[in-house]
Amino acid sequence: MSGALLHTLFDILAWLAAAAAIYWLSRRGLQFPSQSFALPYIAALVFGAGIGAYLFGSANLWLSGQSGIARSVEGGLAGGIVGIELYKWSAGVTVRTGARFALPLALGIAIGRIGCYLAGLDDFTYGTPTALPFGHDFGDGVRRHPVQLYESAAMALFALAYVVAVLNRNAFTITNGFYLVLAYYGAQRFLWEFLKPYGALIGPLTLFHLLSLSVLLYAAFMLATAPQARRLQNESLA
């Protein structure tokens, strides 16, 4: 099976896992803000994520001295955030709406990155050369950091911790889960970027270093200003 086909297969599995996570959360009796399932909200999310994915993915490709069009998970995440914040501002929505997406996001990235790993060199998500024993040869004779698997493992750990928090009815984690996963994702992605062959933008920092910092700072601000989480007596997060 070709790398491109494997990538597509794992993209589908990632979406299915995200949908299963949403279903599982609903079966746990958790009620999230209804605004996050409204059609205009979903449209803003999809539109913003699509623009961000291709904008940042392609920009990073060009900054790295390569031509073509590319997509980026982090770019899609950043674009989705901007799209939703603009929609909420225009629609006068003041409630925080991302809580239901924490587990789906973590699972989706964890599974999707396996597809990136299996796609090989054409995906341009591999790491820099390494002499470490777990370095992977993607087909050109050079052992590289399998950073896709580093990120997959990191996000799987978050997903596991989040599931434990749900089972323990941890109000803070469930209510602020989206910002927690953003902070965690931004921090771990910032570290992995030092192991990627991307073109630098400012000093040693790449475009995705700066984007990771932006995601992390956004999440930190939202967590710092979060209202106190209520006890889940009625199993509601409205």
Secondary structure by P-SEA (a helix, b strand, c coil): ccaaaaaaaaaaaaaaaaaaaaaaaaaaccccccccccaaaaaaaaaaaaaaaaaaaaaaaaaaccccccccaaaaaaaaaaaaaaaaaaacccccccccaaaaaaaaaaaaaaaaaaaccccccccccccccccccccccccccaaaaaaaaaaaaaaaaaaaaaaacccccccaaaaaaaaaaaaaaaaaccccccccccccccaaaaaaaaaaaaaaaaaaaccccccccccccc
